[in-house]
Amino acid sequence: MMKISPFVLLAGLIAGLAVPVKLSAQEPQTKILFEDPMTGDWQQNWFLDGKKATLRNTENGLFFSGGTVTKSDDPVIYHAHHAVLWTQKEFEGDIRISYEMTRVDSSDYGTTLLYIQAQGIGIPPYVKDITAWNELREIPEMSTYFSFMDLISLSFRENLRCKRYPWRDEYLVGYEGGGLIEPMVDYNDEKILTGKTYLVEVEKRAASVWLRLVEKESGESMIDHTWNTDNIAAGIEPKQITKGRIGLRHMATRQYVYRNFKVERLVSEEPGGSHLKDGKGETYARFVPERKDDFAWENNLIAFRAYGPALRESAENSGIDAWLKRVEYPIINKWYKEAEEGKTYHKDHGEGLDNYHVGSSAGVGGTGIWLNGEREPLEAFIDYKVIEGSPERSRFMLIYERQIDGVVYGEEKTITIEPGKRLFRVESVFLKDKQPAAHLPVCIGLTTHDGKAETFFNREEGWIATWESLDESELGTGARMDPGHIDSIVMVDRKTKDESHIFLLTETDAAGRISYEAGYGWKKAGTITTRESWSNYLSGK
């Protein structure tokens, strides 16, 4: 068996050799845009909507209290007892917001909210710069904000709610769902308690908002969730929030002390990939030694992993696992790191999940030797090398080997993934006793998950496909190759778990080579939402 390298080889070939660079999962780099300990004069960095609030700087931070009159006290006057504290500075792009907050009140009325990148809707008098219409918010009635501002709101109620403003149209008719971005998220244990200090961390990106809320003394995580902010009601424009101020809203009677407020720009510097820019897409691929030697790859639409040396004695083999993503930025490093911290990627937290079972099957486009009418997979890969790692293209080789009936079979599988494509490309060389295996029968498979998936194909166009219900959504998988190289398309339906597939059968050329594409379309991610739309994609329509 070949010894696996501890390195990933990044873009660039020098004298025909890839340059080795050690790689590990990395957090996005950040650049501090704003920092306020909130112990000095608050008016240096902030301004206020509302005249009934109390603000007082202390050595422990900024005491901020809403007014005293609630809706039950007076259904008209209570609007004036709300208050919103705004940053004087606007922030653009992907940002991280962090701060500490200590609850002081014991009121059971109202809530507090965090407003993210707020601007006016752009129709006079509600112009983009909200400081130009401060006087219209001297009474900070909620409807002024959810009717005339573009922003994302996080509401710290009995559960956590993420909303998109405005949630009423120009005629003040509410959009479906009232701006709510599902789901409402329950606290892991208790609610926000009087006298407790909490650490708040938010990462707002083009199509998502992630929130982590931690009780400072115990370190207990109360909320850790990502919302897909593309999931907004039809009619809301613009689709994405990209620039604006940050605000803290207090309803009447709410009192907190805030400290150490910081805003940072997220700047990804991950080797081989980065956060996607302007929706154009980038790619990423790496070896994952911290998760049993996986190798994972992705673009802005799809993500996958293959199983490595640590799993050669397990059921997994050369099958390919699909990670179902519904955000356009990279998730590989993020999901693996969160998994190390106890947050499973087998549950959808707003970005997608891995609920696709592979086991001993071919998964999405896994190969095998076709012997005696059976798929003989070559177990998990034994080595790898990255050939290219750039935003425009990731290319790497996975090396497989297995002895069958005294013959050592091998596969050198080169995979290429590019932005904006739902299929990755495979160029494989098969070996037999270390030599190119000419005219070797080979299969390319899609698991049917024990017959649960519907199968269909187009021999003339060279593709096979499945479509199935998967948890609360639907998924299509597919494999495609030059129809002139297809020997046959075979359905295998077995009672044994993981053995049911639809296969493309082919054979290698004189140099032991085959080439094909494979991938998926997930309904929950949008665009590919029906069997027909998946068929059309595979047909190039």
N, C-alpha and C positions, 0 to 999 in steps of 0.2 A: 504494500500500500504506500502511496506517495505521502510524504510528510506535508501537512498543511502549513501554509505560510501565515505568520501573524500580521502580515501587511496587506493593505489594499493599494493597488497601483493606480495612480491618478493620471489625468490627461497628459498627453505628450509622449512621444516616442523619441528617444535619443539613441542614435545609431542602431535603431531597430529594437531597442529594449525599453520597456516601460519603467518609469522612475518610481521606486517604492516610497510610500509615505504612510506612516502609522496612522491609523484611523480609529476613532471611537465616537460614540454618540455625543453630540455637542448641543448645548443650549444656544439659541440665537444670541449673538453679541448685541449689546445695547449701547446707546449713546444718551447721556442724561440731557434732557431738554428743560427740566424744571425741577427745583428742589426747594422745599420750604419746611423747616422744622416746626413751624406754626407756633413759635414761642414769642416772635417779635410782632411788630405792628401788622395786623392782617391786611390793612388797606394798601400795603406796598405791593401785594401780589393778587389781591382778590377785590371783587366788588359785589354788592348785595342787591337782590330784588326783594322788596318788602320792607316795611317800616316798623314792624312789631317784633322783630327778632332782637335777641341779645347776643352780642359777640364780645368775648373778653379773652385776651391773650394772657396765659399764665406760664410758669416755668414748666408745666406738664403738657402744654399744648394749647390749642384754641378751643375755648368753651363756646358752643354754638347752640342756641335755643330758639325754637319757634315761638310763636305767640301763645296766648293762653286760652283763646276762645275756640271751641270745637264746633263742629257742625250741629251737634245736638244742642249746644248752647244757643247758637244763632245761625240759621242756615244761610244767611246773607253775609254777615260780618266775618264769619270764620275764614273766608277766602283771604282776607287781609292778614291773617295770622299764620299763613304759610310763609316760607322764606327760601330763597335759593342763593347760595354762595358760589360765585363764578370765578374761575381763573381769569385774570386780565389777558393772559396770553392764549392764542389759538395753537392747536397742535394738528399736524397733518400726517397722513400715512398710518402705517402699523405702529401702534404704541403699547407700552406697558404702563399701567397705573398702579401704584402701591401706596398704602398708608396704614396707620393704626387708628382705631377708633374705640373709645370707651363709653359705654352707655351709662348715662347719669339718671335719666328719668325712670319712673316706674309706671308710666301711663299705658293704658291698653287702647289708646286712640291713635289712629293714623300710622304713618310709617316714615321711613327715610328712603331717599332714592339717590342713585348716582347717575348723572347725565354725562354722556360720552360724545365728544366732538359735535357740539350743538351749533347750529347756524339757523338763521331765519329761512323761510321757504323761498325767499327771493322775490315775492310779490309785494309791492309797496302797500302799507308802510313796513311790512315784515321782511326787510332786506336781510341779506346774508349776515352782515355784521350786527350782532344783537345789541351792541352798545349804542347803535343809532336809534333804537326804540326802547331804551330803558324806561322812559316815562310811561309806556304802555304796560309796564310790569310792576308799577309801584304797588299795585294790588296783585300779587302773583297767583292769580286764579289758575288752577290746573289746566282748564280748557284753552287758555292762551298758549300754553306750551304744546299740548298734544294736537292743536289745530294749526299752529303757525311756525313750528320749529322742526327742522330735520335733525334727528339725534337718535341715539340708542339709550334706552333707560334700563337700569337694573333696580328693581324695587325689593327692599329687604322687609317683606311682609311676613305673614305666618309661613310662607314659603317664598322661594326666590322666583321672580318673574322678570323676564327679558321682553322689552317692548320696543317697537320701532315707531317713532313719531315722524310726521304727523299720522294719526290714524283716523283722520277725517279728511274728506276731499274739499275742493274749493267751495262746495255748496254746504259744507259742514255736515255731510252725511257720513256716518262711520263706515270704514272699510270692514270687510268680513274679519271677524276675530278680534276687532278692537285693537289691532296692532300687536297682539301677543305673538311672540315667537315661541312655539312649543319646544319643550314641555315646561310646565311649572315644576320646580325642583324642591323637594322637601329637604330640610336640614337633616344631617345624619343622625343627630341625637336631639339635643334641646335647642330651643330658639335662642335668639340674642338676649342675654340676661343683663339686668342692671348690675353695675359694678365690675363687669367683665371687660377685658380688653381683647380686641380681635385684630388680626392681621388680614388686610384685604389686598388681593393681587388680581389684577385684570389684564388680560392681553386681548386687545382689539385689533383684528386683522380685517382684510378686505371682505371676507365672507364668513367671519366667525367672531364670537366673543367667548373667551374662557374666563371663568371666575373661580378663584380658590379663596375660601374663608376659613381661617384657622383661629382657634381660641389660644391666645398667646401663652398663658401660663402652663397649660397641659400639653400644648402642641397638637391637640385633637383637630382633625380636619372636619369641618362642619358642612362645607360645600366644595365640590370639585367637579365642575361641569363645563362643557363647551356647547354653545348654541350655534346652529347654522343660520346666519343672518340673511342668507339668500331666501329662506323660507318665510317670505312676507306676502301679504295680500296683494292680489293683482291691482294695479292702479297706483301703487305707491311709487313715486319717483323723487329723487334718483334711487336706483336699486341699492346702491352702497353709500355708506357714510364715510367720508374721507378726510374731513377737516372741520375743526371747530373747537369751542371751549369745553372745559370740564366743569360740571356743576354738582353741588351737594344740596339736595332739597330736604327741608324739614317741614313736615306738617305740624300743626299746632301741638304743643305740649312736648314735642320730641326734643331731647337734650343729649348731646354727645360732646366729648372732648376728642379733637383730632390732632394728630401729630405725624411728623415725618412723611409729608406728602411728596411723592416723587412721580415724575412722568419721564419715560425713556422711549427713544425710538428703537424699534426692533430692527436689527441689522444682521441678517443671517450670513455667517461665514463658514458654513459647513462644507468640507471638501466634497467635490463631486456633485454638489447640488445646493440649492438655496431656495428661499421662499419665492414664490412666483410673483412676477411683476407684470402689472397691466393686463393680467389675464392671458398672456401669451404662452406661459408655461415653461417649465424647466424640468430637468430630469435628475435623478439621484439613484445611486446604487452603492451597496457596501456589504462586506462580510460582517456578521453579527455574532462574535464569539460569546458574548454575554448571554445569548439565548440559544444554547446548544448548537452553535455553528451554523445558524441560518445564513442564507444570502438573500437580501431583499432588494427590490428595485421598484421605481415608480416614476410616473410623470404627473401632470396636473389632473389626469382623469382616472388612472388605474394604479394599482399597487399589487405586488406579488412577493412571494418568498419561495425558496427551494431549501431542501433539508440537507444538512452537511454531516461531517464525520461523526459527530457525537451521537447521531441517530442511526448509524449503520446497522446496529443490532436491534433496532425497533421496527415497527410495522411500516413506517414511512420509507419511501424509496425515491425514485426520480420523479414522482408526481409534483405538480406545481400548485401552490396554495394561492388563492385570491384574497387579498385584503380589500374590502369594499369601502372605498372612500367617497365622500360627497363634499369635499372641500378641495380647492385648487392648489393649496399650499402643501409642501411636503409633510408627511405624517410619520414616516418610518422612524426617525430618531426619537420623535416625541412619544410615540406609542411604546417603543421598547423601554425608554427611560421611565415612563409612567408605570409600566408593568413592574419594573424593578422596585418602584415605590408602593406597589400594592394596588394600582389602578388597572383593571383588566381591559385589554383591547377586544375581548370577546363580548363586550357590551357597548352599544352606541351611545357615546357621550355628546354627540352632535357633529362629529367629523366622519363617522363611519365605524366599521368594526370588522373583526374576523369571525364570522359565523359560518364560513364555508368549510365543510368537512372534506378532508383529503384522505387521511388514513393511509391505506395501502393502494389507493386508486391512482389513476393518472392525473386527477385533479383537472386543471385547465391546460391541456396541451402537453402533458407529460408523455414521454416516449417510452418505447420498449422494443426489445427484439421480438419478432413474431415467429414463434417456434411451435410447430404442431398445433396450430390454431389457437395459441394462447399468447397473451402478453407476458413477456419475461422482463420485468424492469431491472435496471442496473443498480438498485439500491441507492442510498444517499451519495452525494458527490464526495470525492476524496480530496480534491484540491480545487483551487480557483485562481484566477488572475483577472484584474481589471485592466482593460486595454485603453479605454477612454472614459473620462468623467468630466462632462461639461454641461452647461445649461442646455445646449442644443442636442446632446446625445450622450447616453451612457451605454458602454459596450463592455462586456466581460465574458469570460469563459468559465464554465463549470465542467469539471472533469469527473467522469463516472467510470466505474470498473466493477466487474463481477465475473466470477468463474461459474460456468454452467456446463455440466457434463464434461469436465476436463478442458474446456475451451475458455480462455480469458477474453471476454468481450469488453469493449470500452466505448465511451462516447465523449468527444470533446465538443461541448455544446456552447456555441457563441451566441449570446443574446444581446439584442440591440433594442433600446427603447428611446423614443423621441417624443417631444411635446405634442399634445393635441391628438394623439392617436390612441385608439382603444385596443389595439393589437400590438404586441411586441413581436420582433422578428427573430427567428432561430435559424442559424446555419450550423449544422452538426456534421462532424466526421466520425463515423463508426469504425471501430478497430476490432480485429480478430487476432488474438495472440500478438498484439502490439503492431500489427500491420493493417493498412487500410482495408476494410471489408467490402469488396466489390459485390454489388448485386445482393446485398443482405436484406432479407425481408424485415421491415420496420413498421411499427404502428405508432400513430399519434392519437391520443385518446382524450375524451371528455367524460368524466364520471356522470352518471345519471342519478347518483345518490340512491342506489338500490331501486331504480325504476321510478323514482318520484318525479324526475324531470321528463318533460316532453322532448322528443328528439326530432330533428328535421335536417334536411341537407339539400344541396344543389350540386349535383355531380358535374354539370356542365360549367359551373362557375368555380368549382373546386373547394367547397366549404361544407363543414358539418356544424351543427349547433344544438344547444339545449335551451329550454326555457322552463323555469320552475318557480313555484312559490317558496320563498325563503323567509321564515319568521313573518314579519309584518310587511314584506315587500316582495318583489319578484326580480329574478336574475336570469340573464342570458349569457351563456358561454359559447365560444366558437373557436374553430381552427380552420385555417385556409392555406391552400398551396396551389401551385400550378396544376390545373386539372389534367394536363398531359402526363403528370407524374403519379397520378392516382391509379393504383391497381384495382382497388375496390373500396366500398364503404360497408362496414360490418357493424351490426347491432349485436351486442352480447348482453343477455339478460340472465342473471344467475341469482340463486337464493343466498349464496355466500356474500356477506357484507363486503362492500367496496369493489366487487368484481363486475358490476354492470356498467357498460360503457357504450358509446358510439365511437367507432374508430375510422380514421383514414388509414388505409394500408398502402404502402409504397415500398420501394426498394432503393437502396443506395446506388449511386452511379459507379463508374469504374474506379473512382478515387474514394469511395466510401461516404459520399456526401449526400445530404438531403437539406432542403430549406422549407420553411413554412412560417406561418404567423398564428398567434393565439391571443385570446383576451376575453374581456367581458363587458357587458353593459348592465348597470344596476338601476332599477326603476327609481329607487329612493334618491339617487343622485341627479335625476332629471335627464331629459333628452332621449335616452333609450328607455322607453316606458312600456313597450308592448313587444310581443313576439314579432309583429310585422315590422316595427322600427328596427329591431335587431337584424332581421332578415335583410332589410334594405341596406343597413350598414355593411353587412358582410358582402352584399352584392355590389357595393360601391355606388349606391343610388343616393 
